[in-house]
Amino acid sequence: MTVERIDASVAGRWKLGDTFVNRMGFGSMRLTVRADRERAVRVLRRAVELGVDHIDTAAFYFSPGGILDGEDGPVRFAAELIRGALTPYPEGLMIVTKVGPDPRADGGWGEALTAEQLRRQVEENLRRLGVEALDLVNLRIVRDRERFAERFGALAEMRAEGLIRNLGISNVGVEQLDEAQRIAPVACVQNAFAADLRQHEDLLRECGARGIAFVPFFAIAGPKRETGPKRETGPKRETGPKPETGPGREGGATAGADGAEWRIARRRGLTGHQVRLAWTLHQGPHVLAIPGTGDVAHLEENVAAGGIRLTAEELAEIDQR
């Protein structure tokens, strides 16, 4: 496919909390894999040049020793790379972060369950991003759903203090969405979802009915994502509808290249990953994409996917799996 102009705006826009953003965003997790910080800076600045105004991150996105197995060297935090590359932040840029998973000094993972633990994580995000208030914070559920309302309520109090502008939730079901909306406005839901990973399809539709942004992760990788070449030291992520047991270590996208997406890609001169992203955006005007990469060329391919329009026949072909 020849693309004369790559711009995130071709994917359309949706209101994410108090700000309209382009539906094609960027996930920062993989920025930490390489020891070359300038490479990450180039990717971030190119993303903004291409119209990306929604960047997803977390204070627990770091390498080496974090969720991703990265090259050796000093610890690299995605949030700090964002701050170094983009400050002063462009007007209209929304940086979405998350709290919940809690890296421990022994290399394992816990979960922030108390107001004090959540405040510590919020303050870490503020410090690493270099801001006085966070644009949007997602409460990421790892294991314990019983104390969900208590934790979301703690974040709502921090929102009232002015530390957070918007709130979202992640790795949840409709029950938690109902609970959260009784406490404070919910700007988005961030759950695993892909063409071959659809256990949250009902929640996606419910978010659309309520006018809430649905932001899937693993849209490219699907259920076949790698966990990296090293032995995992943290608990693995669940791929089913149950809450996660921990963030574990993540690797690159490994969705099989023999499915409908790749057949369509070959016919149209696209990549299979582009077709998967296009399919994601076709799931509703409220669905946002946050593909991540540490490579400028891959970034440009991902952003270009926002302009791909699949036919009804192609969508049906993907759905027949």
Buried (B, 14 or more C-beta within 10 A) or exposed (E): EEBEEBBBBBBBBBEBBEBEBBBBBBBBBBBBBBBEBEBBBBBBEBBBEBBBBBBBBBBBBBBBEBBBBBEEEEEBBBBBBBBBBBEEBEEEBBBBBBBBBBBEEEEEBBBBBEBEBBBBBBBBBBEBBBBEEBBBBBBBBBBEBEBBBEBBBBBBBBBEEEBBBBBBBBBBBEEBBEBBBEBBBBBBBBBBBBBBBBBBEEBBBBBBEEEBBBBBBBBBBBBBBEBBEEEEEBBBBBBEEEBBBBBBBBBBBBBEEEBBBBBBBEEBEBBBBBBBBBBBBBBBEBBBBBBBBBBBEBBBBBBBBBBBEBEEEBBEBBEEE
